[in-house]
Amino acid sequence: MKIEREAYETATAAGMESEVPLLLVGDKGIITDILVVPCMDSADYSMTRLRYITPMGMHVYGKVITKNDTKLGPGLNLIQEDGRWKFIDLDKNEVEVETVEGPPRKEENIEESLP
């Protein structure tokens, strides 16, 4: 499993302050983004509800453990312990995840796209 550097940095920064669940999403075995779950009630991590909130073509690989969402979920769980972030599985075993550079993100100028 791999995670893009930008997604990792976003996940760790948001994980310290977030009051809502954060999911680790991506494609082809690479976590590319963090998805904010709209409300605590929709944090059903079973596949019954996730298909309605995840973008088409994206896979949910796990979640970020936050101060308000401490329950471990299936897949990877990014958790902070003793000031250090690490990935663990549902059984609390540490999982090795490689940080990779993602493709350059295309910066869009919103003003140029307006008529």
Secondary structure as GFF3:
##gff-version 3
##sequence-region A 1 115
A	DSSP	beta_strand	2	4	.	.	.	ID=ss1
A	DSSP	alpha_helix	5	17	.	.	.	ID=ss2
A	DSSP	beta_strand	22	27	.	.	.	ID=ss3
A	DSSP	beta_strand	30	36	.	.	.	ID=ss4
A	DSSP	three_ten_helix	40	42	.	.	.	ID=ss5
A	DSSP	alpha_helix	47	53	.	.	.	ID=ss6
A	DSSP	beta_strand	59	64	.	.	.	ID=ss7
A	DSSP	beta_strand	76	81	.	.	.	ID=ss8
A	DSSP	beta_strand	84	88	.	.	.	ID=ss9
A	DSSP	beta_strand	94	95	.	.	.	ID=ss10
A	DSSP	beta_strand	98	100	.	.	.	ID=ss11
A	DSSP	alpha_helix	110	113	.	.	.	ID=ss12
###
